[in-house]
């Protein structure tokens, strides 16, 4: 009995370790009611109370507006903290509790505009203040907003996006020496590919007229290519790691985890991953790659901006563009900033792909990312073995 209780404690702590590592889908029996919804509840409450804050801002004026807003923000933060603690301790929502939460959240897009209609006899659609709008139009807007917020929160919670992003940022900040080395290795080949294109007059003409939303779409396209390249590499790596579950490797992987005291005497059989677990590992790998690419991209952006300020005078920019360039709020041509953004996005994508294919770059920059995926899979194998022995 004592052994069973101890095993359950180790398993529960291991599952919390998976959540902190951004791999919650490795938990056996991972489901919406048992694991996802309790952790979604703080974010859903935050969105619901935030919609009421918007209503308060419309109804109030002067100092009272900011006092009420401060109170609402304090309530939202307090609710977030309390519900986060509750979500960690609550093992599972019952079907009734799940239905109650979902119905309450689904009712908010209708309740908020109806409250405003009861108070003001008119409804204001967000983004169209001062314009009279039928209440059902605002209700439809809120349905879309709440629906997008729910789906985004569910995906972020299911795949541990918050933990993965925090871990990736901590890795970059804590390992500044490696970041400097990363930039030093990445900049020369990137500049060799892009430097002379930066001084192309036709490109400056296009960037002077290309709006920022379209530039953002180009950046997203390069990011998508990076993710696809990471996905192709990940599937090969998972197949290799699953076949290497020897005791000495598993013991090293479990150090520093709740499973560090588990005795492993023989190789464990490989465990298959379902589609959601594979996607979770893909997200883990993609976020690390994207954060690493962002470091390279920021360095490239800064370089091209400085280069543009030194070389491209206002007269040269006007000659390339054919008319006086549009200036940003910083007082520099917008075409320069858009060009720098374009080349930074392309350069970071190029470096990410090279780091996964070139042997030398892979050893220095991609291998640490793969090691985290390997460790997650190895700890999962031990975790499942402990569950089997404990009869859970």
C-alpha positions in Angstrom: 0.0 0.0 0.0 2.8 2.4 0.9 4.6 1.5 -2.3 1.5 2.2 -4.3 1.0 5.6 -2.7 4.7 6.5 -3.2 4.4 5.5 -6.9 1.3 7.6 -7.4 3.1 10.6 -5.8 6.1 10.1 -8.2 3.7 9.7 -11.1 1.8 12.9 -10.2 5.0 14.9 -9.8 6.3 13.5 -13.1 3.1 14.6 -14.8 3.7 18.1 -13.4 7.2 17.9 -14.8 5.8 17.2 -18.2 3.6 20.2 -18.0 6.6 22.4 -17.0 8.6 21.0 -19.9 5.8 22.0 -22.3 5.0 18.3 -23.1 1.7 17.8 -21.3 0.4 15.3 -23.8 3.0 12.8 -22.6 0.7 12.3 -19.6 -1.1 9.0 -19.8 -4.9 9.5 -20.1 -4.5 13.1 -21.1 -7.9 14.5 -21.9 -10.0 17.7 -22.1 -11.9 17.3 -18.8 -9.1 15.8 -16.8 -6.2 18.1 -17.8 -7.0 20.8 -20.4 -10.1 22.5 -19.0 -8.9 23.0 -15.4 -5.8 24.8 -16.8 -7.9 26.7 -19.3 -10.2 28.1 -16.7 -8.0 31.1 -15.6 -7.7 32.3 -19.2 -11.4 31.9 -19.9 -12.3 33.8 -16.8 -9.8 36.5 -17.8 -11.5 36.9 -21.2 -15.0 36.9 -19.7 -14.2 39.6 -17.1 -12.2 41.5 -19.7 -15.4 41.9 -21.8 -17.1 43.4 -18.8 -14.2 45.8 -18.4 -14.9 47.0 -22.0 -18.5 47.6 -21.0 -17.3 49.7 -18.0 -15.1 51.8 -20.1 -18.0 52.6 -22.4 -20.2 53.6 -19.5 -17.7 55.6 -17.4 -15.8 58.8 -17.9 -13.1 60.7 -16.3 -11.3 59.5 -13.1 -14.1 57.0 -12.3 -13.3 55.1 -15.5 -9.8 54.4 -14.4 -10.7 53.6 -10.8 -13.3 51.1 -12.0 -10.8 49.7 -14.6 -8.2 49.3 -11.9 -10.6 47.4 -9.7 -11.5 45.1 -12.6 -7.9 44.5 -13.5 -7.2 43.6 -9.9 -10.1 41.2 -9.8 -9.0 39.6 -13.1 -5.4 39.1 -11.9 -6.7 37.7 -8.6 -9.1 35.4 -10.3 -6.2 34.2 -12.6 -4.0 33.4 -9.7 -6.6 31.6 -7.6 -8.0 29.6 -10.5 -4.4 28.7 -11.6 -3.8 27.2 -8.2 -7.2 25.5 -8.3 -6.4 24.1 -11.8 -3.2 22.5 -10.6 -5.0 20.8 -7.7 -8.2 19.8 -9.3 -7.8 16.3 -10.7 -10.7 16.3 -13.1 -14.0 18.1 -13.9 -17.1 16.1 -13.8 -19.4 16.2 -16.8 -21.8 18.5 -15.0 -19.0 21.0 -14.1 -17.6 20.9 -17.7 -21.1 21.6 -19.1 -21.6 24.5 -16.6 -18.3 26.1 -17.5 -18.8 25.8 -21.2 -22.4 27.1 -21.1 -21.4 30.1 -18.9 -18.6 30.9 -21.3 -20.8 30.5 -24.4 -23.4 32.8 -22.8 -21.0 35.7 -22.4 -21.0 36.9 -26.1 -24.8 37.4 -25.7 -24.9 38.7 -22.1 -22.4 41.6 -22.6 -24.2 43.3 -25.5 -27.6 42.7 -23.9 -26.3 44.4 -20.7 -25.2 47.3 -22.7 -28.5 47.4 -24.5 -30.4 47.4 -21.2 -28.3 50.3 -19.9 -27.8 52.5 -23.0 -30.7 51.5 -25.3 -28.0 51.0 -28.0 -25.0 48.9 -28.5 -21.6 49.9 -29.6 -19.5 47.5 -31.6 -15.8 47.4 -30.6 -13.8 49.4 -33.1 -16.8 51.4 -34.1 -17.4 53.6 -31.0 -20.0 56.3 -31.5 -21.8 54.4 -34.2 -25.2 52.9 -33.6 -25.1 49.2 -34.4 -27.9 46.6 -34.0 -27.3 44.5 -30.9 -27.1 41.3 -32.8 -24.2 42.6 -34.9 -22.2 43.2 -31.7 -23.3 39.8 -30.4 -22.0 38.2 -33.5 -18.7 40.1 -33.1 -18.4 38.9 -29.6 -19.2 35.3 -30.6 -16.3 35.4 -33.1 -14.0 37.0 -30.5 -14.9 34.5 -27.7 -14.7 31.6 -30.2 -11.2 32.5 -31.3 -10.1 33.1 -27.7 -11.5 29.7 -26.7 -9.8 27.8 -29.6 -6.5 29.7 -29.1 -6.5 29.0 -25.3 -7.4 25.3 -25.8 -4.5 24.8 -28.3 -2.0 26.7 -26.1 -3.0 24.7 -23.1 -3.2 21.3 -24.9 0.4 21.6 -26.3 1.9 23.7 -23.4 2.8 26.7 -25.6 3.3 29.0 -22.6 5.8 26.7 -20.9 7.6 26.1 -24.2 7.9 29.8 -25.0 9.1 30.7 -21.5 11.7 27.9 -21.6 13.0 29.0 -25.0 13.3 32.6 -23.9 15.1 31.6 -20.7 17.4 29.4 -22.7 18.4 32.4 -24.9 18.8 34.8 -22.0 20.7 32.4 -19.8 23.0 31.3 -22.6 24.1 34.7 -23.9 27.5 33.4 -24.7 26.1 30.8 -27.1 23.8 33.5 -28.5 26.8 35.6 -29.4 28.4 32.6 -30.9 25.2 31.8 -32.7 25.1 35.3 -34.2 28.8 35.2 -35.1 28.3 32.0 -37.0 25.0 33.0 -38.7 25.8 36.6 -39.9 28.6 35.9 -42.4 26.8 33.4 -44.6 23.5 35.4 -44.3 25.3 38.6 -45.4 27.0 36.8 -48.3 23.5 35.8 -49.6 21.6 39.0 -49.0 24.0 42.0 -48.8 24.0 43.1 -52.4 20.3 42.6 -52.8 19.8 45.2 -50.1 21.0 47.9 -52.5 18.6 47.0 -55.3 16.6 50.0 -56.4 13.6 48.0 -57.6 13.3 46.4 -54.2 13.3 49.8 -52.5 10.5 50.9 -54.8 8.5 47.8 -53.9 9.1 48.1 -50.2 8.2 51.9 -50.2 4.7 51.0 -51.4 4.2 47.6 -49.7 2.1 48.1 -46.5 3.3 46.6 -43.2 0.5 43.9 -43.1 1.8 42.4 -46.3 5.3 42.5 -44.9 4.0 40.6 -41.9 2.5 38.0 -44.1 5.9 37.5 -45.8 7.5 37.0 -42.3 4.8 34.5 -41.4 5.5 32.6 -44.6 9.2 32.3 -43.8 8.3 31.2 -40.3 6.0 28.5 -41.7 8.8 27.2 -43.9 11.0 26.9 -40.8 8.2 24.9 -39.0 7.7 22.6 -42.0 11.5 21.9 -42.1 11.5 21.2 -38.4 8.6 18.8 -38.8 10.3 16.8 -41.5 13.4 16.5 -39.3 11.5 15.7 -36.2 9.8 12.5 -37.6 13.3 11.1 -38.4 14.6 11.9 -34.9 11.6 10.4 -33.1 12.1 7.1 -34.9 15.7 7.0 -33.8 15.1 7.9 -30.2 12.3 5.4 -29.6 14.7 2.5 -30.4 17.4 3.6 -27.9 16.0 3.0 -24.4 18.9 1.3 -22.6 19.1 1.5 -18.8 22.2 3.7 -18.7 20.6 6.2 -21.1 17.3 6.2 -19.2 19.1 6.7 -15.8 20.9 9.8 -17.2 17.7 11.2 -18.6 15.8 10.8 -15.3 18.3 12.8 -13.3 16.8 16.0 -11.9 13.2 14.6 -12.5 10.8 13.0 -10.0 11.9 9.6 -11.5 15.5 10.0 -10.5 15.2 7.4 -7.8 13.6 4.7 -10.0 15.8 1.7 -10.6 16.1 0.7 -14.2 17.7 -2.7 -14.8 16.8 -3.7 -18.4 16.0 -2.0 -21.7 12.4 -0.8 -22.0 10.3 -1.6 -25.1 9.6 1.3 -27.4 6.3 3.2 -26.8 4.3 4.4 -29.8 3.3 8.1 -29.9 -0.2 9.1 -30.9 -0.8 12.0 -33.3 -1.3 14.6 -30.5 1.9 13.6 -28.8 3.8 13.8 -32.0 2.4 17.3 -32.7 3.4 18.3 -29.1 7.0 17.4 -29.8 6.8 19.2 -33.1 5.6 22.3 -31.3 8.4 21.9 -28.8 11.0 21.8 -31.5 9.4 24.5 -33.6 9.3 27.0 -30.8 12.9 26.5 -29.9 13.9 26.9 -33.6 11.7 30.0 -34.0 13.1 31.7 -30.9 16.6 30.8 -32.1 15.8 32.2 -35.5 14.4 35.3 -33.9 17.8 36.0 -32.3 19.5 35.7 -35.7 16.7 37.8 -37.3 17.0 40.7 -34.8 20.8 40.8 -35.3 20.3 40.9 -39.1 17.6 43.6 -38.8 19.9 45.7 -36.6 22.8 45.3 -39.1 20.8 46.3 -42.2 19.3 49.3 -40.4 22.7 50.5 -39.4 24.1 49.8 -42.8 21.2 51.7 -44.4 21.7 54.7 -42.2 25.4 54.8 -43.1 25.2 54.2 -46.8 21.7 55.2 -48.0 21.4 58.9 -47.8 18.0 60.6 -48.4 19.1 61.6 -51.9 20.1 58.0 -52.8 16.8 56.7 -51.4 14.8 59.2 -53.4 16.8 58.3 -56.6 16.1 54.6 -56.1 12.4 55.0 -55.2 11.7 57.8 -57.8 10.1 60.1 -55.3 10.7 61.3 -51.8 10.6 58.3 -49.5 7.9 57.9 -46.9 9.3 58.4 -43.5 8.6 56.4 -40.4 8.0 57.9 -37.0 11.7 57.3 -36.3 12.5 59.7 -39.2 14.1 57.0 -41.4 12.6 55.8 -44.7 9.9 53.1 -44.3 11.4 51.3 -47.2 14.7 50.8 -45.2 12.8 49.3 -42.3 10.8 47.0 -44.5 13.8 45.9 -46.5 15.6 45.2 -43.2 12.6 43.2 -42.0 12.4 41.2 -45.2 16.1 40.2 -45.2 16.1 39.5 -41.5 13.2 37.1 -41.9 14.7 35.4 -45.0 18.1 35.2 -43.3 16.8 33.6 -40.1 14.8 31.1 -42.1 17.8 30.2 -44.1 19.9 29.7 -41.0 17.3 27.6 -39.3 17.1 25.2 -42.3 20.9 25.1 -42.6 21.3 24.4 -38.9 19.1 21.2 -39.3 20.8 19.9 -42.4 24.5 21.0 -42.4 26.5 18.6 -40.2 28.6 21.3 -38.4 25.6 23.7 -37.8 23.5 20.8 -36.7 26.0 19.7 -34.1 26.3 23.2 -32.6 22.8 24.6 -32.8 20.2 21.9 -33.6 21.6 19.1 -31.4 20.7 20.8 -28.1 17.1 21.1 -29.2 17.0 17.4 -30.2 18.5 16.5 -26.8 15.5 18.0 -25.0 13.1 16.0 -27.2 15.2 12.8 -26.6 15.0 13.4 -22.8 11.3 13.9 -22.9 10.7 10.6 -24.7 13.1 8.7 -22.4 11.5 10.1 -19.3 8.1 9.1 -20.8 9.2 5.5 -21.2 10.2 5.3 -17.5 7.0 7.0 -16.5 4.9 4.5 -18.4 6.9 1.6 -16.9 6.3 2.9 -13.4 2.6 3.2 -14.1 2.5 -0.5 -15.3 4.4 -1.7 -12.2 2.1 0.3 -9.9 -1.0 -1.0 -11.6 -2.3 2.5 -12.2 
